[in-house]
Amino acid sequence: MKLANLLFLLLLLTSCSSFMDGMYKDLDRQERTFADEDGNNSDLDQFDQYRKNTKRKTSSVYNKPGRNRGEVSTNSQKVLNPDIKRQYQDEKVALKRVTASDLTDNGNDGSLWAGSDPNAFLFSSSKSKSSGDIIQINVLNKLKNEITMELKKAFPENPFEAKSKVENEKKADGAPAATAAATATPEAESTSQDRISSVVVEEINREHLLIKGRKNVLFKNRKRMVEVQALVSRKDITDDDSVSSDAILESNVSVVR
């Protein structure tokens, strides 16, 4: 019985050793194969195509018999891109012929005569404004209507006084008078109704300013004070330090008292 067990163990060890020996041989064979392929491709660099003044490898290097390109057929792959990626340089563009029109300066940047430039130059008026500078606002119909609306909201009419006023007018006339609606002409709309003195309170950025001004107006036979705060552009400020109310980008009208 002991002899049979010893024989069984001997056969088991022998079979295991032969199996391990074969496995090691397969691993060694694979390592040699990979080492040979690495040795054949060691002189190739995939980044050579991006380097300048580097001689490209000839096609014989890529067409070696031992180089594995894989089995390619039209059934498995319709389009096969080449292994060599060539970098073709663009053709040199010919120098543009300079004409007289190319020498004409049509821009206003850095010009000595450009009056619209925001900075002060030799032959142009300065439009550079900072905090504390005074700017006159030319009040047109739109801003005037906004001021009137704010005054009406702050000081509404008494309904009883308005009713008695209408009755007195009817009694005085004896019949309702037909009044024709007066249509404002474009010239009247573009004419400045009044002026408000304002001060630059903040420079928002290089192109925009925040101004604020107050004005005493007569409303219902009483003096009222309104405040106008507006955002304007430097380019809309004229040479006499005034700006039209229609050129205001954003405005806020409030009644002070």
C-alpha positions as CSV (number, residue, x, y, z in Angstrom):
1,M,0.0,0.0,0.0
2,K,2.8,2.4,0.9
3,L,4.6,1.5,-2.3
4,A,1.5,2.4,-4.4
5,N,1.2,5.7,-2.6
6,L,4.8,6.5,-3.3
7,L,4.4,5.6,-7.0
8,F,1.4,7.8,-7.2
9,L,3.1,10.8,-5.6
10,L,6.1,10.2,-7.9
11,L,4.0,10.3,-11.0
12,L,2.1,13.4,-9.7
13,L,5.4,15.3,-9.1
14,T,6.8,14.2,-12.5
15,S,3.7,15.4,-14.4
16,C,3.6,18.7,-12.5
17,S,7.3,19.3,-13.2
18,S,6.9,18.5,-16.9
19,F,3.9,20.8,-17.1
20,M,5.7,23.7,-15.4
21,D,8.7,23.1,-17.6
22,G,6.6,23.4,-20.7
23,M,4.9,26.6,-19.4
24,Y,8.3,28.2,-18.7
25,K,9.5,27.3,-22.2
26,D,6.4,28.9,-23.7
27,L,7.0,32.1,-21.7
28,D,10.6,32.2,-22.7
29,R,9.7,31.8,-26.4
30,Q,7.2,34.6,-26.2
31,E,9.7,36.9,-24.5
32,R,12.2,36.2,-27.2
33,T,9.7,37.0,-29.9
34,F,8.7,40.3,-28.3
35,A,12.4,41.1,-27.8
36,D,13.1,40.5,-31.5
37,E,10.2,42.7,-32.6
38,D,11.3,45.5,-30.2
39,G,14.9,45.2,-31.6
40,N,13.6,45.5,-35.1
41,N,11.5,48.6,-34.3
42,S,13.9,50.2,-31.8
43,D,15.2,52.5,-34.5
44,L,11.7,53.8,-35.3
45,D,10.3,56.8,-33.5
46,Q,6.7,57.8,-33.8
47,F,7.5,61.4,-33.2
48,D,10.0,61.7,-36.0
49,Q,7.3,63.0,-38.3
50,Y,6.9,66.1,-36.0
51,R,10.6,66.9,-35.8
52,K,12.3,69.2,-38.3
53,N,15.5,68.4,-40.2
54,T,15.1,64.7,-39.5
55,K,15.6,62.2,-42.2
56,R,12.6,60.0,-42.7
57,K,12.8,56.2,-42.8
58,T,12.7,54.7,-46.2
59,S,9.9,52.4,-47.3
60,S,12.2,49.4,-46.9
61,V,12.0,49.8,-43.1
62,Y,8.2,49.7,-43.2
63,N,8.1,46.9,-45.7
64,K,10.2,44.4,-43.9
65,P,9.1,40.8,-44.3
66,G,9.1,40.3,-40.5
67,R,7.0,43.4,-39.8
68,N,3.5,42.4,-38.8
69,R,0.9,44.4,-40.6
70,G,-2.0,42.1,-39.8
71,E,-4.2,40.3,-42.2
72,V,-6.1,42.9,-44.2
73,S,-8.9,42.3,-46.7
74,T,-11.7,44.2,-48.2
75,N,-14.2,42.1,-46.2
76,S,-12.7,43.1,-42.9
77,Q,-11.6,46.7,-43.8
78,K,-12.7,48.7,-46.7
79,V,-10.2,51.5,-46.3
80,L,-6.6,51.1,-45.1
81,N,-4.7,54.2,-44.1
82,P,-1.0,54.1,-44.8
83,D,1.5,53.7,-42.0
84,I,3.5,56.6,-43.1
85,K,1.9,59.9,-42.3
86,R,3.5,62.6,-44.4
87,Q,3.4,66.3,-43.4
88,Y,3.2,68.4,-46.5
89,Q,4.0,72.1,-46.0
90,D,1.7,74.7,-47.5
91,E,2.8,76.5,-50.6
92,K,4.5,79.9,-49.8
93,V,2.0,82.7,-50.3
94,A,3.4,85.4,-52.6
95,L,3.8,88.8,-51.0
96,K,0.9,91.2,-51.5
97,R,1.6,94.1,-53.8
98,V,1.2,97.3,-51.9
99,T,-1.0,100.0,-53.5
100,A,-1.8,103.6,-52.6
101,S,-5.1,102.7,-51.0
102,D,-3.2,100.5,-48.4
103,L,-1.4,103.5,-47.1
104,T,-4.6,105.5,-46.4
105,D,-5.4,105.6,-42.7
106,N,-9.2,105.4,-42.3
107,G,-9.2,104.8,-38.6
108,N,-9.4,107.3,-35.8
109,D,-7.1,105.6,-33.3
110,G,-4.1,107.7,-32.3
111,S,-4.9,110.4,-34.8
112,L,-3.9,114.0,-34.3
113,W,-6.9,115.3,-36.2
114,A,-9.7,112.8,-35.2
115,G,-12.2,114.8,-33.2
116,S,-14.1,111.6,-32.2
117,D,-11.2,110.2,-30.3
118,P,-11.8,110.0,-26.6
119,N,-8.4,111.3,-25.7
120,A,-6.8,114.7,-26.1
121,F,-4.5,115.1,-29.2
122,L,-2.9,118.1,-30.8
123,F,-5.7,119.1,-33.2
124,S,-8.7,117.5,-31.5
125,S,-10.8,118.5,-28.6
126,S,-10.6,116.5,-25.4
127,K,-13.5,114.3,-24.4
128,S,-11.8,112.8,-21.4
129,K,-14.1,113.1,-18.5
130,S,-13.5,112.1,-14.9
131,S,-15.5,112.3,-11.6
132,G,-16.5,115.8,-10.7
133,D,-16.7,117.2,-14.3
134,I,-19.9,119.0,-15.2
135,I,-22.1,117.9,-18.1
136,Q,-25.2,119.6,-19.4
137,I,-28.2,117.5,-20.2
138,N,-30.4,118.8,-23.0
139,V,-33.9,117.8,-22.0
140,L,-36.0,116.7,-25.0
141,N,-39.7,115.5,-25.0
142,K,-39.0,112.0,-23.9
143,L,-37.1,112.9,-20.7
144,K,-39.6,115.8,-20.1
145,N,-42.5,113.3,-20.2
146,E,-40.7,111.0,-17.7
147,I,-40.2,113.9,-15.3
148,T,-43.8,114.9,-15.6
149,M,-45.0,111.3,-14.9
150,E,-42.8,111.1,-11.8
151,L,-44.2,114.4,-10.6
152,K,-47.8,113.3,-11.1
153,K,-47.1,110.1,-9.2
154,A,-45.5,112.0,-6.3
155,F,-48.2,114.7,-6.3
156,P,-51.5,113.3,-7.6
157,E,-54.5,115.5,-8.3
158,N,-57.3,115.7,-5.8
159,P,-60.4,114.1,-7.4
160,F,-62.8,116.6,-5.8
161,E,-60.8,119.6,-6.9
162,A,-60.5,118.2,-10.4
163,K,-64.3,117.6,-10.6
164,S,-65.2,121.1,-9.3
165,K,-62.7,122.6,-11.7
166,V,-64.3,120.8,-14.7
167,E,-67.8,122.0,-13.6
168,N,-66.7,125.6,-13.3
169,E,-65.2,125.5,-16.8
170,K,-68.5,124.1,-18.3
171,K,-70.5,126.8,-16.6
172,A,-68.2,129.5,-17.8
173,D,-68.3,128.3,-21.4
174,G,-72.0,127.3,-21.5
175,A,-71.2,124.5,-23.9
176,P,-68.3,122.0,-24.3
177,A,-65.7,123.6,-26.4
178,A,-64.3,121.5,-29.2
179,T,-60.5,121.2,-28.8
180,A,-58.3,120.1,-31.6
181,A,-55.5,117.8,-30.7
182,A,-52.3,119.5,-31.4
183,T,-49.8,117.2,-33.1
184,A,-46.2,117.7,-32.3
185,T,-44.0,118.4,-35.2
186,P,-40.6,116.7,-35.6
187,E,-38.8,120.1,-35.2
188,A,-40.6,120.6,-31.8
189,E,-39.7,117.2,-30.6
190,S,-36.0,117.6,-31.5
191,T,-35.8,121.1,-29.8
192,S,-34.4,121.2,-26.3
193,Q,-37.0,122.0,-23.8
194,D,-34.7,122.7,-20.9
195,R,-31.2,122.0,-19.6
196,I,-30.1,120.1,-16.4
197,S,-26.7,120.6,-14.9
198,S,-25.2,117.2,-13.9
199,V,-21.9,116.0,-12.5
200,V,-19.9,112.8,-13.3
201,V,-20.3,110.7,-10.2
202,E,-18.6,107.5,-11.5
203,E,-16.6,106.1,-14.4
204,I,-18.3,102.8,-15.2
205,N,-15.6,101.8,-17.8
206,R,-13.5,103.4,-20.5
207,E,-16.6,104.2,-22.7
208,H,-19.4,104.9,-20.2
209,L,-20.0,107.5,-17.4
210,L,-22.7,107.8,-14.7
211,I,-23.9,111.3,-14.2
212,K,-26.4,112.8,-11.8
213,G,-28.1,116.2,-11.8
214,R,-30.9,118.1,-10.0
215,K,-33.4,120.6,-11.3
216,N,-36.1,122.9,-9.7
217,V,-39.3,122.8,-11.8
218,L,-42.6,124.5,-11.4
219,F,-45.5,122.0,-11.0
220,K,-49.0,123.0,-10.0
221,N,-47.8,126.5,-9.2
222,R,-45.2,125.1,-6.7
223,K,-41.5,124.6,-7.0
224,R,-40.4,120.9,-7.0
225,M,-37.0,119.4,-7.2
226,V,-36.3,116.4,-9.4
227,E,-33.1,114.3,-9.7
228,V,-32.0,112.6,-12.9
229,Q,-29.4,109.9,-12.8
230,A,-28.2,108.7,-16.3
231,L,-25.8,106.4,-18.0
232,V,-24.2,108.0,-21.0
233,S,-21.4,107.2,-23.5
234,R,-18.3,109.3,-23.8
235,K,-18.7,109.5,-27.6
236,D,-22.2,111.2,-27.2
237,I,-20.7,114.1,-25.2
238,T,-20.3,117.1,-27.5
239,D,-17.4,119.6,-27.5
240,D,-19.4,122.0,-25.3
241,D,-19.7,119.4,-22.6
242,S,-23.4,118.6,-23.2
243,V,-25.3,115.5,-24.0
244,S,-28.8,115.0,-25.5
245,S,-31.4,113.2,-23.4
246,D,-32.2,110.9,-26.3
247,A,-28.6,109.7,-26.2
248,I,-29.0,108.5,-22.6
249,L,-28.6,104.7,-22.4
250,E,-30.3,104.3,-19.0
251,S,-32.0,106.9,-16.8
252,N,-33.7,107.1,-13.4
253,V,-35.9,110.1,-12.5
254,S,-36.9,110.7,-8.9
255,V,-38.6,113.5,-7.0
256,V,-36.5,114.9,-4.1
257,R,-39.1,117.3,-2.7
